[in-house]
């Protein structure tokens, strides 16, 4: 499976001319509903078709853009994008988590329901290396008016590091249970706003619900349900401080369909109501 991602990244590195444009997502305005927003940087590369997105434009305006083959979209931590999967496309996503680098290749046919193919892979992240500074430089560049040619040079450097991390993973990459645990954590961080639970996540990773529970007790020293609750509450804290969303909207965006239940959970876990937390 890793050869699929190595080959795609090699395509970009071996011929930089295939890069057409690098887009950058913003975070100055509140994200529209159903936007994709996580607390780690992401990079999306289009290899085929048209990838429609709603992004933040200058002066806090919304902008509909269409990325074609060779285009890239860099999303800094806590920035957002809202994909529209109506067109045929093939998109490679790189997810730069704190401890794991995740790869996701999505293929979509025009007007088809669901995705034709989704391939996921992950390797341990390398912290304390130049890749940290490259991600910081790209995140800083997102706020600057003049982005070229630094954007493409930084992107090539980032992809070179990613290729090396796939081909020469760290020694602990052989620990299957740890890799599975980190992969599930990334999945939850990506999908916390959806109706996910132990059964749906276990099915997504082709393991039994009991196996998933054991995995989190052994590797995370917590219950799986507690991890989902932690991810959702951390995102709720961010939204309460960052945006002026109504409590009902914060609850919905964090995966809680009942605002009253959200408020009870928030108070139980933090000692404050969402309103009290926002005001302090």
Buried (B, 14 or more C-beta within 10 A) or exposed (E): EEEEBBEBBEBBBEEEEBBEBBBBBBBEBBBEEEBBBBEBBBBBBBBEBBBBBBBBEEEEEEEEBBBEBBBBBBBBBBBBBBBEBEBBBBBBBBBBBEEBBBBBBBBBBEEEEEEEEEEBBBBBBBEEEEBBEBBEBBBEBBEEEEBEEBBBEBBBBBBBBBBBBBEEBEEEBEEEEBBBBBBBBBBBBBBBBEEBEBEEBBEBBEBEBEEBBBBBEEBBEEEBEEBBBBBBBBBBBBBBEEBEBEBBBBBBBBBBEEBEEBBEBBBEBBEEBBEEBBEE
